[in-house]
Amino acid sequence: MNSKLQVNIKGLTIGGSAPVRVESMLKVALNKREECLAQCERLINAGCEMARVALPEAKFADDLKYLRENTKLTLMADIHFDPALAILAMEAGCKAIRINPGNMPLNRLNDVITTAKTLGVVIRIGANGGSISQAQLDEAEGDRAKALFIAVRQQAELLIGQGFTNLILSAKSSSVNECVKANELIAAAYPDFPMHIGLTEAGPGDGGIVKGTACISALLSKGIGDTLRVSLTDEPEREVKVGYEILKALELRVRGVNLISCPTCGRRRADVMKLVKVVEPLLANLPDGVSVAVMGCEVNGPKEARHAQFGIAGTPGGALLFREGKSIGEYKFDELEKVLPEFLKV
């Protein structure tokens, strides 16, 4: 259920026939120029396609312009409350901004819309669970997911009513169920518009990854979502890596190698965790989409991983190497570190 409309941000297409895009957000203040540029470079290397950057005060407008002019990463200025900041961001050359129209005076919002039309800027509008008003909750009869949808609907109608449709819609919450339901309502009401999806304030570590993945995967599996961010209390490039892993698991996009490894059990002939650590550094030069299997024994060796281009399965005497399900030789464990670099080549 991809959106029918497609937006274009300096050549980056979102929606329509475009792939689901992977985003992040800069976690450095704009006035730390070199740190921002270094973070952008790391994000580019990780495969990030767009990064939001907070513009909290007018004094940072020149820093935003500097960053835009010195990085190849597509930027979206993140604006709250002050329409003047949105206009400054657009005048600094940002071709995408994120605003909450509901917390901007209508007469000044019109200035933002006019500037965006003139400069060809994409506006992402969105609400989050923390900004739901009591009036929206009352209208939703206490249903927070529905209130979140109502907030987005009110925002969308403000811009659509002014003839502005160069939009991306989003609604985020720190609750997986609330976020999924709200986005389902938005997708049903506005099927033509691209949607940005993600769970806000997911948290750190495994817990944050699991919550973000649960939300994003639930939506993508329903065909909802044209661009995503995995919001983690972590480095932004980690968000990008997890985003691509979600897309790879759902077979929507492929970046990097598909590493398959067994969870191990009492049958294992090899130390799979140790083997994986040996194998992982050797995967960087393999083409996207190549499958590599590391299996602990003959039971889940070539037969379970026959679709893998490269495979390693533990045996009583060492490890069996196989390509496309066919054995090419058995090697002792102490030989593997020498053999594997040559074996894992296309």
C-alpha positions in Angstrom: 0.0 0.0 0.0 2.6 2.5 -1.1 1.5 6.1 -1.3 0.4 7.3 -4.7 2.1 10.7 -4.4 5.8 11.0 -4.4 7.9 13.8 -3.0 11.4 14.8 -4.2 13.9 16.3 -1.8 17.0 17.2 -3.8 16.8 14.0 -5.9 15.8 11.8 -3.0 12.3 10.4 -3.8 10.0 9.3 -1.1 6.7 7.5 -1.7 5.2 6.1 -4.9 7.5 3.5 -6.5 10.6 4.6 -4.4 12.0 2.1 -1.9 11.4 2.6 1.8 14.0 5.2 2.9 16.2 5.0 6.0 16.6 8.1 8.0 18.3 9.3 11.2 18.8 12.5 13.1 22.0 14.5 14.0 22.7 14.3 17.7 25.1 17.2 17.8 24.3 20.9 18.1 24.5 22.8 14.8 27.2 25.2 16.1 29.6 22.3 16.5 30.2 22.4 12.8 33.0 19.9 12.4 31.3 17.4 14.7 28.1 17.7 12.6 30.0 17.2 9.4 31.8 14.1 10.8 28.5 12.7 12.0 27.0 13.3 8.5 29.9 11.4 6.9 29.5 8.5 9.2 25.8 8.4 8.4 26.5 8.5 4.7 28.8 5.6 5.1 26.2 3.7 7.0 23.7 4.2 4.2 21.5 7.0 5.7 19.4 8.7 3.1 18.2 11.7 5.1 18.9 13.2 8.5 16.8 15.6 10.5 18.7 18.4 12.2 17.2 20.5 15.0 17.1 24.2 14.5 16.1 25.5 17.9 17.1 29.1 17.6 17.7 31.7 14.8 21.3 32.1 15.8 22.0 28.6 14.3 20.7 29.5 10.8 24.2 30.2 9.5 25.4 26.9 10.9 22.6 25.1 9.1 23.5 26.7 5.9 27.2 25.8 6.4 26.3 22.2 7.1 23.9 22.0 4.0 26.6 23.4 1.8 29.3 21.1 3.0 27.7 17.7 3.3 26.2 15.4 0.6 23.6 14.1 3.1 20.0 15.2 2.5 18.9 17.3 5.5 15.5 18.0 7.0 15.3 20.9 9.4 13.3 20.1 12.5 11.3 23.0 13.7 9.0 23.5 16.7 6.7 26.4 17.6 8.3 29.2 15.7 7.3 29.7 12.0 10.2 32.2 11.6 12.6 29.3 12.2 10.9 27.3 9.4 11.3 30.2 7.0 15.0 30.7 8.0 15.7 27.0 7.4 14.1 27.1 3.9 16.0 30.3 3.1 19.2 28.5 4.2 18.6 26.1 1.5 16.9 23.2 3.3 14.5 21.5 0.8 12.6 19.7 3.6 11.3 20.8 7.0 9.5 19.1 9.8 6.9 21.1 11.6 3.8 20.7 13.8 1.3 23.2 12.3 -1.0 22.8 15.2 1.4 24.8 17.5 1.9 27.6 15.0 -0.4 30.7 14.6 -2.5 30.3 11.5 -1.5 33.7 9.9 2.2 32.9 10.3 1.7 29.3 9.1 0.5 30.8 5.8 3.9 32.5 5.5 5.6 29.1 5.9 3.3 27.5 3.3 3.9 30.4 0.8 7.7 30.1 1.3 7.6 26.3 0.9 5.6 26.6 -2.4 8.0 29.3 -3.7 11.2 27.3 -2.9 9.9 23.8 -3.6 10.2 22.6 -0.1 8.7 19.3 1.3 7.0 19.6 4.6 6.7 16.7 7.0 3.9 17.3 9.4 3.4 15.1 12.4 2.3 14.8 16.0 3.6 12.7 18.8 2.1 11.2 21.9 3.5 14.0 24.1 1.7 16.8 22.2 -1.8 15.5 22.2 -4.2 18.1 23.5 -7.1 17.5 25.9 -9.5 18.6 23.2 -8.1 15.9 20.9 -8.4 13.3 23.7 -12.0 14.4 24.4 -12.9 14.0 20.7 -11.3 10.6 20.7 -13.2 9.6 23.9 -9.9 8.9 25.6 -8.4 6.7 22.9 -4.8 8.0 22.6 -4.2 6.4 19.3 -7.3 8.0 17.8 -6.3 11.3 19.4 -2.9 11.1 17.7 -4.7 10.5 14.4 -7.0 13.5 15.0 -3.9 15.7 15.7 -2.4 14.7 12.3 -5.7 15.1 10.5 -6.0 18.6 11.9 -2.5 19.5 10.8 -2.9 17.9 7.4 -6.1 19.8 6.7 -4.5 23.1 7.6 -2.0 22.7 4.8 -4.2 20.8 2.3 -6.8 23.5 2.8 -4.2 26.1 1.6 -3.5 24.0 -1.5 -0.2 22.5 -0.2 0.3 18.8 -0.9 4.0 18.4 -1.0 3.7 16.5 2.3 4.9 13.6 4.3 2.7 12.6 7.2 3.8 11.1 10.5 2.5 10.2 14.0 4.8 8.8 16.7 4.3 7.5 20.2 6.5 5.7 22.7 3.8 3.0 22.8 4.0 0.4 20.1 0.3 -0.4 20.0 -0.7 3.2 20.1 1.7 4.1 17.3 0.6 1.3 15.1 -3.1 2.0 15.5 -2.6 5.8 14.9 -0.6 5.1 11.7 -3.2 2.6 10.4 -5.9 5.4 10.8 -3.7 7.9 9.0 -2.9 5.5 6.1 -6.7 4.7 5.7 -7.6 8.4 5.7 -4.7 9.7 3.6 -3.6 6.9 1.3 -2.2 9.2 -1.3 0.5 10.8 0.9 3.9 9.4 1.8 4.3 8.4 5.5 7.2 8.5 7.8 7.1 5.8 10.5 8.9 5.0 13.7 8.5 4.7 17.5 9.6 7.8 19.4 11.7 7.5 22.6 12.3 3.8 22.1 15.2 3.9 24.5 18.7 2.3 24.5 20.2 -1.1 23.7 18.3 -4.3 23.0 15.0 -2.9 24.5 15.0 0.1 22.2 15.8 -2.0 19.2 13.1 -4.5 20.0 10.4 -1.8 20.5 11.4 0.1 17.4 11.5 -3.0 15.3 8.1 -4.2 16.6 6.4 -1.0 15.7 8.1 -0.5 12.3 7.8 -4.1 11.2 4.1 -4.2 12.2 3.4 -1.2 9.9 5.6 -2.2 7.0 4.0 -5.7 7.0 0.7 -3.9 6.4 2.2 -1.9 3.6 2.3 1.3 5.7 5.5 3.4 5.6 7.6 5.1 2.9 10.5 6.2 5.1 11.5 5.2 8.6 13.7 6.1 11.6 14.7 3.7 14.4 14.9 6.2 17.3 17.5 4.9 19.7 19.5 6.4 22.6 22.6 5.5 20.7 24.8 6.8 17.8 22.8 7.7 14.8 24.6 5.3 12.5 23.3 2.5 14.8 19.8 3.6 14.0 20.6 3.3 10.3 22.0 -0.2 10.6 19.0 -1.4 12.5 16.7 0.2 10.0 18.3 -1.7 7.1 18.2 -4.9 9.1 14.4 -4.5 9.5 14.0 -3.9 5.8 16.3 -6.9 5.0 14.4 -9.2 7.4 11.1 -8.2 5.7 12.7 -8.6 2.2 11.9 -5.0 1.3 15.5 -3.8 0.8 18.9 -5.3 1.0 22.0 -3.6 2.3 25.0 -5.7 3.3 25.4 -9.5 3.6 22.6 -11.7 5.0 24.5 -13.6 7.8 22.6 -16.8 8.8 23.9 -18.6 12.0 22.3 -21.2 14.1 21.5 -20.5 17.8 23.6 -23.6 18.8 22.6 -26.5 21.0 24.2 -29.6 22.5 24.8 -31.1 19.1 27.2 -28.3 18.0 30.6 -29.4 16.7 31.9 -25.9 16.4 32.0 -22.8 18.6 29.5 -20.8 16.4 29.9 -17.5 18.3 33.7 -17.7 17.8 33.3 -18.6 14.1 30.9 -15.7 13.6 33.4 -13.3 15.0 36.0 -14.6 12.6 33.6 -14.4 9.6 32.0 -11.0 10.2 35.1 -8.8 9.4 35.4 -10.7 6.1 31.9 -9.8 4.9 32.5 -6.1 4.2 33.7 -6.6 0.6 30.9 -9.0 -0.4 28.1 -7.6 -2.6 24.8 -6.7 -1.0 22.4 -9.6 -0.7 25.0 -12.4 -0.5 24.0 -15.0 2.1 26.6 -16.5 4.4 25.6 -19.4 6.8 27.5 -20.4 9.9 26.1 -23.6 11.3 27.2 -25.6 14.3 26.8 -29.2 13.1 25.9 -31.5 10.2 22.2 -31.5 11.1 21.7 -27.8 10.3 24.6 -27.6 7.8 24.3 -27.7 4.1 20.7 -28.9 3.9 19.1 -26.1 6.0 21.4 -23.5 4.5 21.5 -24.8 0.9 20.3 -21.4 -0.4 23.3 -19.6 1.1 26.1 -18.8 -1.4 28.7 -19.5 1.3 28.4 -21.9 4.2 30.4 -23.2 7.2 29.2 -26.2 9.2 30.9 -27.8 12.2 32.0 -31.4 11.9 33.7 -33.9 14.3 37.1 -33.0 12.8 36.6 -29.3 12.0 34.3 -27.5 9.6 32.8 -28.2 6.3 32.8 -25.4 3.7 30.1 -25.3 1.1 28.9 -23.1 -1.7 25.3 -23.1 -3.0 24.7 -26.2 -0.8 27.6 -28.2 -2.3 30.6 -29.2 -0.2 34.0 -27.9 -1.4 36.1 -29.4 1.5 36.5 -30.0 5.2 39.2 -28.2 7.2 40.5 -28.4 10.7 39.5 -25.5 13.0 43.0 -24.1 13.1 43.1 -23.9 9.3 39.9 -21.8 9.0 41.4 -18.4 9.7 43.8 -18.9 6.7 41.2 -20.5 4.4 38.2 -18.3 5.0 39.5 -15.0 3.5 40.0 -16.7 0.1 36.8 -18.8 0.5 34.6 -15.7 1.1 35.2 -14.1 -2.3 32.8 -13.6 -5.2 
